[in-house]
Every structure is written in C-alpha cells, then in structure tokens.
Amino acid sequence: MRKTVLFPLLIALATPAFAADEPVERSFTRNGQTYTYTTRKEGDLTILEGRNVTAGEPFRLTVRNGWVEGKYDGKPVSFVSPDKSNGTVLVAR
C-alpha cells in the first residue's frame, strides 16, 4: 500500500464544519492551488464535496469518528482526520 502526504485539502478539514440549511460554497488557495467545496452534515457524518479548481480534480470526502474516507480525482483516499493526528496525516491509496 502506497502512502503519501495529502496536501492542502486537509486545511478544509482542519476548520470546523458548520451545518446549514443550504450548503455554502467555500474556497481557499494554498501553494498556488485553488479549492472550492461545500460541507454538510448527515447525522454523525460530515460530507465535503468540491473541486481543485486549478487542476480540475473533484473530491468527495466523508468524516466520521475521526476518520476521513472518499475519493480525490476518482482515486480512493482514507486517513485520520487532522484534529486526531496531531498534524501528521497520511493517505492510503
């Protein structure tokens, strides 16, 4: 299993997710890459859906019990949530 460091997308996960009636699109830029995403709650599950606007890569991540799973650019990812890992986050592909 190949492990690699997941880059700026984790910034989105490091900030608290706020539930709203309508998902609000947010964005940030890091290392020259711009990301847009929405966050919504479904029970104890937090769902982040968005895109790396610069590269055109979509992602959909779910967060539950300190664990993140989903797809980034069509590839499966799974890792410990940043607030559970003391800043060291690895992605298993």
The first five atom37 places (N, CA, C, CB, O) and aatype in JSON, in Angstrom:
{
  "aatype": [12, 1, 11, 16, 19, 10, 13, 14, 10, 10, 9, 0, 10, 0, 16, 14, 0, 13, 0, 0, 3, 6, 14, 19, 6, 1, 15, 13, 16, 1, 2, 7, 5, 16, 18, 16, 18, 16, 16, 1, 11, 6, 7, 3, 10, 16, 9, 10, 6, 7, 1, 2, 19, 16, 0, 7, 6, 14, 13, 1, 10, 16, 19, 1, 2, 7, 17, 19, 6, 7, 11, 18, 3, 7, 11, 14, 19, 15, 13, 19, 15, 14, 3, 11, 15, 2, 7, 16, 19, 10, 19, 0, 1],
  "atom_mask": [
    [1, 1, 1, 1, 1],
    [1, 1, 1, 1, 1],
    [1, 1, 1, 1, 1],
    [1, 1, 1, 1, 1],
    [1, 1, 1, 1, 1],
    [1, 1, 1, 1, 1],
    [1, 1, 1, 1, 1],
    [1, 1, 1, 1, 1],
    [1, 1, 1, 1, 1],
    [1, 1, 1, 1, 1],
    [1, 1, 1, 1, 1],
    [1, 1, 1, 1, 1],
    [1, 1, 1, 1, 1],
    [1, 1, 1, 1, 1],
    [1, 1, 1, 1, 1],
    [1, 1, 1, 1, 1],
    [1, 1, 1, 1, 1],
    [1, 1, 1, 1, 1],
    [1, 1, 1, 1, 1],
    [1, 1, 1, 1, 1],
    [1, 1, 1, 1, 1],
    [1, 1, 1, 1, 1],
    [1, 1, 1, 1, 1],
    [1, 1, 1, 1, 1],
    [1, 1, 1, 1, 1],
    [1, 1, 1, 1, 1],
    [1, 1, 1, 1, 1],
    [1, 1, 1, 1, 1],
    [1, 1, 1, 1, 1],
    [1, 1, 1, 1, 1],
    [1, 1, 1, 1, 1],
    [1, 1, 1, 0, 1],
    [1, 1, 1, 1, 1],
    [1, 1, 1, 1, 1],
    [1, 1, 1, 1, 1],
    [1, 1, 1, 1, 1],
    [1, 1, 1, 1, 1],
    [1, 1, 1, 1, 1],
    [1, 1, 1, 1, 1],
    [1, 1, 1, 1, 1],
    [1, 1, 1, 1, 1],
    [1, 1, 1, 1, 1],
    [1, 1, 1, 0, 1],
    [1, 1, 1, 1, 1],
    [1, 1, 1, 1, 1],
    [1, 1, 1, 1, 1],
    [1, 1, 1, 1, 1],
    [1, 1, 1, 1, 1],
    [1, 1, 1, 1, 1],
    [1, 1, 1, 0, 1],
    [1, 1, 1, 1, 1],
    [1, 1, 1, 1, 1],
    [1, 1, 1, 1, 1],
    [1, 1, 1, 1, 1],
    [1, 1, 1, 1, 1],
    [1, 1, 1, 0, 1],
    [1, 1, 1, 1, 1],
    [1, 1, 1, 1, 1],
    [1, 1, 1, 1, 1],
    [1, 1, 1, 1, 1],
    [1, 1, 1, 1, 1],
    [1, 1, 1, 1, 1],
    [1, 1, 1, 1, 1],
    [1, 1, 1, 1, 1],
    [1, 1, 1, 1, 1],
    [1, 1, 1, 0, 1],
    [1, 1, 1, 1, 1],
    [1, 1, 1, 1, 1],
    [1, 1, 1, 1, 1],
    [1, 1, 1, 0, 1],
    [1, 1, 1, 1, 1],
    [1, 1, 1, 1, 1],
    [1, 1, 1, 1, 1],
    [1, 1, 1, 0, 1],
    [1, 1, 1, 1, 1],
    [1, 1, 1, 1, 1],
    [1, 1, 1, 1, 1],
    [1, 1, 1, 1, 1],
    [1, 1, 1, 1, 1],
    [1, 1, 1, 1, 1],
    [1, 1, 1, 1, 1],
    [1, 1, 1, 1, 1],
    [1, 1, 1, 1, 1],
    [1, 1, 1, 1, 1],
    [1, 1, 1, 1, 1],
    [1, 1, 1, 1, 1],
    [1, 1, 1, 0, 1],
    [1, 1, 1, 1, 1],
    [1, 1, 1, 1, 1],
    [1, 1, 1, 1, 1],
    [1, 1, 1, 1, 1],
    [1, 1, 1, 1, 1],
    [1, 1, 1, 1, 1]
  ],
  "atom_positions": [
    [[0.85, -1.18, 0.0], [0.0, 0.0, 0.0], [0.89, 1.24, 0.0], [-0.96, 0.0, 1.23], [1.79, 1.38, 0.83]],
    [[0.63, 2.11, -0.92], [1.43, 3.31, -1.04], [0.82, 4.42, -0.2], [1.55, 3.74, -2.51], [-0.38, 4.68, -0.27]],
    [[1.66, 5.07, 0.58], [1.18, 6.18, 1.42], [1.86, 7.45, 0.96], [1.44, 5.91, 2.94], [3.04, 7.44, 0.62]],
    [[1.12, 8.51, 0.97], [1.66, 9.8, 0.56], [1.01, 10.9, 1.39], [1.44, 10.05, -0.96], [-0.1, 10.7, 1.9]],
    [[1.65, 12.0, 1.53], [1.1, 13.12, 2.31], [0.03, 13.81, 1.48], [2.22, 14.13, 2.72], [0.27, 14.18, 0.33]],
    [[-1.15, 13.97, 2.07], [-2.22, 14.71, 1.4], [-2.01, 16.18, 1.66], [-3.63, 14.26, 1.9], [-1.89, 16.61, 2.81]],
    [[-1.95, 16.95, 0.62], [-1.62, 18.37, 0.64], [-2.76, 19.26, 1.09], [-1.18, 18.79, -0.71], [-3.55, 18.84, 1.93]],
    [[-2.88, 20.43, 0.58], [-3.73, 21.5, 1.14], [-5.2, 21.19, 1.38], [-3.66, 22.63, 0.27], [-5.85, 21.93, 2.11]],
    [[-5.73, 20.16, 0.8], [-7.13, 19.86, 1.03], [-7.42, 19.66, 2.51], [-7.55, 18.64, 0.25], [-8.54, 19.91, 2.96]],
    [[-6.45, 19.21, 3.25], [-6.64, 18.99, 4.68], [-6.91, 20.28, 5.44], [-5.43, 18.3, 5.26], [-7.48, 20.24, 6.54]],
    [[-6.52, 21.39, 4.88], [-6.83, 22.68, 5.52], [-8.35, 22.8, 5.69], [-6.28, 23.87, 4.67], [-8.83, 23.29, 6.71]],
    [[-9.08, 22.36, 4.68], [-10.55, 22.42, 4.76], [-11.07, 21.56, 5.9], [-11.17, 21.97, 3.44], [-12.04, 21.92, 6.56]],
    [[-10.44, 20.42, 6.13], [-10.88, 19.54, 7.2], [-10.45, 20.02, 8.57], [-10.35, 18.15, 6.98], [-11.07, 19.65, 9.57]],
    [[-9.43, 20.84, 8.64], [-8.92, 21.32, 9.92], [-9.83, 22.39, 10.52], [-7.52, 21.88, 9.75], [-9.77, 22.64, 11.73]],
    [[-10.66, 23.0, 9.7], [-11.57, 24.02, 10.21], [-12.89, 23.36, 10.56], [-11.78, 25.15, 9.17], [-13.27, 22.39, 9.92]],
    [[-13.58, 23.85, 11.56], [-14.85, 23.24, 11.96], [-15.88, 23.31, 10.85], [-15.39, 23.91, 13.21], [-15.94, 24.28, 10.1]],
    [[-16.67, 22.29, 10.75], [-17.75, 22.25, 9.77], [-19.02, 22.76, 10.43], [-17.96, 20.81, 9.2], [-19.38, 22.33, 11.53]],
    [[-19.7, 23.67, 9.76], [-20.93, 24.22, 10.29], [-22.09, 23.78, 9.41], [-20.86, 25.76, 10.37], [-22.04, 23.95, 8.19]],
    [[-23.11, 23.22, 10.02], [-24.27, 22.77, 9.26], [-25.16, 23.96, 8.96], [-25.06, 21.68, 10.05], [-25.32, 24.87, 9.77]],
    [[-25.72, 23.94, 7.78], [-26.65, 24.99, 7.36], [-27.77, 24.34, 6.55], [-25.92, 26.11, 6.53], [-27.63, 23.2, 6.1]],
    [[-28.88, 25.06, 6.38], [-29.97, 24.53, 5.59], [-29.5, 24.28, 4.15], [-31.18, 25.49, 5.61], [-29.79, 23.24, 3.57]],
    [[-28.78, 25.21, 3.6], [-28.23, 25.1, 2.25], [-26.71, 25.06, 2.37], [-28.69, 26.29, 1.34], [-26.13, 25.89, 3.07]],
    [[-26.06, 24.11, 1.71], [-24.59, 24.11, 1.74], [-24.03, 25.41, 1.17], [-24.04, 22.9, 0.96], [-24.48, 25.88, 0.13]],
    [[-23.07, 25.98, 1.86], [-22.44, 27.22, 1.42], [-21.11, 26.86, 0.78], [-22.25, 28.22, 2.61], [-20.31, 26.13, 1.37]],
    [[-20.87, 27.37, -0.41], [-19.61, 27.09, -1.08], [-18.51, 27.94, -0.47], [-19.72, 27.35, -2.6], [-18.66, 29.15, -0.3]],
    [[-17.42, 27.3, -0.15], [-16.25, 27.99, 0.41], [-15.08, 27.75, -0.51], [-15.93, 27.5, 1.86], [-15.11, 26.84, -1.34]],
    [[-14.04, 28.56, -0.38], [-12.85, 28.34, -1.19], [-11.62, 28.8, -0.43], [-12.96, 29.07, -2.55], [-11.7, 29.62, 0.48]],
    [[-10.49, 28.27, -0.84], [-9.21, 28.69, -0.31], [-8.14, 28.38, -1.35], [-8.89, 28.0, 1.05], [-8.33, 27.54, -2.23]],
    [[-7.02, 29.07, -1.24], [-5.89, 28.85, -2.13], [-4.67, 28.53, -1.29], [-5.63, 30.08, -3.04], [-4.4, 29.19, -0.29]],
    [[-3.95, 27.5, -1.7], [-2.75, 27.09, -0.98], [-1.75, 26.56, -2.0], [-3.07, 26.01, 0.12], [-2.09, 25.73, -2.84]],
    [[-0.52, 27.04, -1.91], [0.55, 26.61, -2.82], [0.14, 26.73, -4.29], [0.94, 25.17, -2.52], [0.47, 25.87, -5.1]],
    [[-0.57, 27.79, -4.61], [-0.97, 28.05, -5.98], [-2.16, 27.25, -6.47], [0.0, 0.0, 0.0], [-2.55, 27.38, -7.63]],
    [[-2.74, 26.42, -5.62], [-3.9, 25.6, -5.98], [-5.14, 26.18, -5.3], [-3.68, 24.1, -5.58], [-5.12, 26.44, -4.09]],
    [[-6.21, 26.39, -6.06], [-7.46, 26.9, -5.5], [-8.46, 25.77, -5.39], [-8.02, 28.05, -6.37], [-8.65, 24.99, -6.33]],
    [[-9.11, 25.68, -4.24], [-10.1, 24.65, -3.96], [-11.42, 25.32, -3.62], [-9.64, 23.73, -2.8], [-11.45, 26.34, -2.93]],
    [[-12.52, 24.75, -4.11], [-13.86, 25.16, -3.68], [-14.55, 23.91, -3.15], [-14.69, 25.83, -4.86], [-14.31, 22.81, -3.65]],
    [[-15.39, 24.08, -2.13], [-16.06, 22.93, -1.54], [-17.29, 23.36, -0.75], [-15.1, 22.15, -0.63], [-17.42, 24.52, -0.37]],
    [[-18.16, 22.41, -0.52], [-19.29, 22.61, 0.38], [-19.19, 21.56, 1.48], [-20.67, 22.51, -0.39], [-18.62, 20.49, 1.29]],
    [[-19.75, 21.89, 2.63], [-19.77, 20.99, 3.78], [-21.21, 20.86, 4.24], [-18.84, 21.51, 4.93], [-21.93, 21.85, 4.37]],
    [[-21.61, 19.62, 4.5], [-22.95, 19.41, 5.05], [-22.9, 18.24, 6.03], [-23.99, 19.14, 3.92], [-22.03, 17.38, 5.96]],
    [[-23.86, 18.23, 6.95], [-23.97, 17.18, 7.96], [-25.13, 16.28, 7.59], [-24.16, 17.78, 9.38], [-26.18, 16.74, 7.15]],
    [[-24.92, 14.99, 7.78], [-25.99, 13.99, 7.68], [-25.82, 13.08, 8.88], [-25.93, 13.18, 6.31], [-25.03, 12.14, 8.85]],
    [[-26.57, 13.36, 9.94], [-26.41, 12.62, 11.19], [-25.03, 12.87, 11.77], [0.0, 0.0, 0.0], [-24.65, 14.02, 11.99]],
    [[-24.27, 11.8, 12.03], [-22.93, 11.95, 12.58], [-21.87, 12.02, 11.49], [-22.63, 10.81, 13.54], [-20.67, 11.97, 11.78]],
    [[-22.29, 12.12, 10.24], [-21.4, 12.15, 9.09], [-21.27, 13.58, 8.57], [-21.91, 11.22, 7.97], [-22.27, 14.27, 8.41]],
    [[-20.04, 14.02, 8.32], [-19.79, 15.31, 7.67], [-19.31, 15.01, 6.25], [-18.75, 16.18, 8.46], [-18.4, 14.2, 6.06]],
    [[-19.91, 15.66, 5.27], [-19.58, 15.42, 3.87], [-18.99, 16.68, 3.27], [-20.83, 14.97, 3.08], [-19.59, 17.76, 3.34]],
    [[-17.81, 16.54, 2.68], [-17.16, 17.64, 1.96], [-17.13, 17.26, 0.48], [-15.72, 17.92, 2.51], [-16.58, 16.22, 0.11]],
    [[-17.71, 18.12, -0.36], [-17.69, 17.89, -1.8], [-17.14, 19.13, -2.47], [-19.11, 17.54, -2.33], [-17.51, 20.25, -2.12]],
    [[-16.27, 18.93, -3.43], [-15.71, 20.08, -4.11], [-14.79, 19.71, -5.24], [0.0, 0.0, 0.0], [-14.88, 18.63, -5.82]],
    [[-13.9, 20.65, -5.52], [-13.02, 20.52, -6.69], [-11.77, 21.35, -6.48], [-13.75, 20.94, -7.99], [-11.81, 22.44, -5.91]],
    [[-10.66, 20.81, -6.95], [-9.44, 21.6, -7.09], [-9.64, 22.37, -8.37], [-8.1, 20.71, -7.1], [-9.51, 21.81, -9.46]],
    [[-9.96, 23.65, -8.27], [-10.3, 24.46, -9.44], [-9.1, 24.58, -10.38], [-10.78, 25.85, -9.0], [-9.27, 24.57, -11.59]],
    [[-7.92, 24.7, -9.84], [-6.72, 24.88, -10.64], [-6.47, 23.66, -11.52], [-5.51, 25.13, -9.74], [-6.16, 23.8, -12.71]],
    [[-6.59, 22.46, -10.97], [-6.29, 21.23, -11.7], [-7.55, 20.55, -12.25], [-5.54, 20.27, -10.8], [-7.45, 19.64, -13.07]],
    [[-8.73, 20.98, -11.79], [-9.97, 20.39, -12.25], [-10.29, 19.05, -11.62], [0.0, 0.0, 0.0], [-11.11, 18.3, -12.15]],
    [[-9.66, 18.72, -10.5], [-9.85, 17.42, -9.85], [-10.97, 17.48, -8.82], [-8.54, 16.96, -9.19], [-10.89, 18.28, -7.88]],
    [[-12.02, 16.66, -8.96], [-13.12, 16.65, -8.0], [-12.78, 15.81, -6.77], [-14.39, 16.12, -8.65], [-11.92, 14.93, -6.83]],
    [[-13.46, 16.08, -5.66], [-13.33, 15.25, -4.48], [-14.65, 15.18, -3.73], [-12.22, 15.78, -3.57], [-15.48, 16.08, -3.79]],
    [[-14.81, 14.07, -3.02], [-15.94, 13.87, -2.1], [-15.39, 13.09, -0.92], [-17.15, 13.12, -2.8], [-14.95, 11.95, -1.06]],
    [[-15.42, 13.72, 0.24], [-14.88, 13.11, 1.44], [-15.96, 13.06, 2.51], [-13.66, 13.89, 1.95], [-16.77, 13.98, 2.64]],
    [[-15.97, 11.98, 3.29], [-16.86, 11.87, 4.42], [-16.01, 11.74, 5.69], [-17.83, 10.65, 4.27], [-14.98, 11.08, 5.69]],
    [[-16.46, 12.4, 6.75], [-15.74, 12.39, 8.02], [-16.67, 11.84, 9.09], [-15.22, 13.82, 8.4], [-17.78, 12.35, 9.28]],
    [[-16.2, 10.8, 9.78], [-16.99, 10.21, 10.87], [-16.03, 9.61, 11.89], [-17.99, 9.13, 10.33], [-15.11, 8.87, 11.53]],
    [[-16.26, 9.93, 13.15], [-15.46, 9.36, 14.24], [-13.96, 9.52, 14.03], [-15.79, 7.9, 14.39], [-13.19, 8.6, 14.32]],
    [[-13.54, 10.69, 13.53], [-12.11, 10.95, 13.38], [-11.46, 10.29, 12.17], [0.0, 0.0, 0.0], [-10.24, 10.28, 12.06]],
    [[-12.26, 9.76, 11.26], [-11.72, 9.08, 10.09], [-12.29, 9.71, 8.84], [-12.03, 7.56, 10.14], [-13.49, 10.0, 8.78]],
    [[-11.45, 9.93, 7.82], [-11.86, 10.53, 6.56], [-11.74, 9.48, 5.47], [-11.0, 11.8, 6.23], [-10.72, 8.81, 5.35]],
    [[-12.79, 9.35, 4.67], [-12.78, 8.43, 3.53], [-13.43, 9.12, 2.35], [-13.51, 7.09, 3.87], [-14.23, 10.04, 2.52]],
    [[-13.08, 8.69, 1.16], [-13.72, 9.25, -0.02], [-12.87, 9.08, -1.24], [0.0, 0.0, 0.0], [-12.06, 8.16, -1.34]],
    [[-13.08, 10.0, -2.19], [-12.33, 9.97, -3.44], [-11.81, 11.37, -3.75], [-13.21, 9.44, -4.6], [-12.5, 12.37, -3.55]],
    [[-10.59, 11.4, -4.26], [-9.99, 12.63, -4.77], [-9.53, 12.32, -6.18], [-8.79, 13.13, -3.86], [-8.7, 11.44, -6.39]],
    [[-10.07, 13.03, -7.15], [-9.78, 12.8, -8.56], [-10.05, 11.35, -8.95], [-8.32, 13.17, -8.87], [-9.3, 10.76, -9.72]],
    [[-11.13, 10.78, -8.4], [-11.53, 9.43, -8.74], [-10.75, 8.33, -8.04], [0.0, 0.0, 0.0], [-11.03, 7.15, -8.26]],
    [[-9.78, 8.7, -7.22], [-8.95, 7.71, -6.52], [-9.38, 7.64, -5.05], [-7.44, 8.06, -6.64], [-9.59, 8.68, -4.42]],
    [[-9.5, 6.44, -4.51], [-9.91, 6.31, -3.1], [-8.84, 6.84, -2.15], [-10.22, 4.86, -2.78], [-7.65, 6.62, -2.35]],
    [[-9.29, 7.53, -1.1], [-8.41, 8.01, -0.04], [-9.03, 7.65, 1.29], [-8.16, 9.55, -0.16], [-10.25, 7.56, 1.42]],
    [[-8.18, 7.46, 2.28], [-8.63, 7.12, 3.62], [-7.53, 7.52, 4.58], [-8.98, 5.6, 3.76], [-6.38, 7.12, 4.41]],
    [[-7.88, 8.32, 5.61], [-6.87, 8.8, 6.54], [-7.51, 9.31, 7.82], [-6.03, 9.89, 5.91], [-8.72, 9.55, 7.87]],
    [[-6.7, 9.46, 8.83], [-7.15, 10.0, 10.11], [-7.41, 11.49, 9.94], [-6.1, 9.74, 11.23], [-6.63, 12.19, 9.29]],
    [[-8.5, 11.97, 10.52], [-8.83, 13.39, 10.47], [-7.71, 14.22, 11.09], [-10.17, 13.67, 11.18], [-7.11, 13.79, 12.08]],
    [[-7.41, 15.41, 10.54], [-6.29, 16.22, 11.06], [-6.36, 16.5, 12.55], [-6.25, 17.52, 10.33], [-5.32, 16.53, 13.2]],
    [[-7.55, 16.71, 13.11], [-7.6, 17.01, 14.54], [-7.36, 15.77, 15.39], [-8.94, 17.62, 14.89], [-7.26, 15.88, 16.61]],
    [[-7.27, 14.58, 14.79], [-6.98, 13.35, 15.52], [-5.53, 12.91, 15.33], [-7.92, 12.24, 15.09], [-5.08, 11.97, 15.97]],
    [[-4.79, 13.59, 14.43], [-3.47, 13.08, 14.06], [-2.31, 13.99, 14.44], [-3.43, 12.84, 12.61], [-1.17, 13.71, 14.07]],
    [[-2.58, 15.05, 15.16], [-1.52, 15.99, 15.55], [-0.75, 16.56, 14.36], [-0.54, 15.3, 16.49], [0.45, 16.82, 14.45]],
    [[-1.45, 16.75, 13.22], [-0.84, 17.39, 12.09], [-0.13, 16.47, 11.12], [0.0, 0.0, 0.0], [0.23, 16.91, 10.03]],
    [[0.08, 15.23, 11.46], [0.73, 14.3, 10.55], [-0.34, 13.42, 9.93], [1.8, 13.43, 11.29], [-0.87, 12.52, 10.58]],
    [[-0.66, 13.69, 8.68], [-1.75, 12.98, 8.04], [-1.21, 12.23, 6.83], [-2.87, 13.95, 7.62], [-0.51, 12.8, 5.99]],
    [[-1.53, 10.97, 6.76], [-1.12, 10.14, 5.64], [-2.35, 9.65, 4.89], [-0.27, 8.95, 6.1], [-3.4, 9.42, 5.49]],
    [[-2.22, 9.51, 3.61], [-3.31, 9.0, 2.78], [-2.91, 7.61, 2.31], [-3.61, 9.95, 1.57], [-1.79, 7.4, 1.84]],
    [[-3.79, 6.7, 2.44], [-3.56, 5.36, 1.92], [-4.27, 5.24, 0.59], [-4.05, 4.26, 2.92], [-5.46, 5.51, 0.5]],
    [[-3.54, 4.83, -0.43], [-4.15, 4.63, -1.75], [-4.14, 3.17, -2.07], [-3.4, 5.42, -2.84], [-4.61, 2.76, -3.14]]
  ]
}
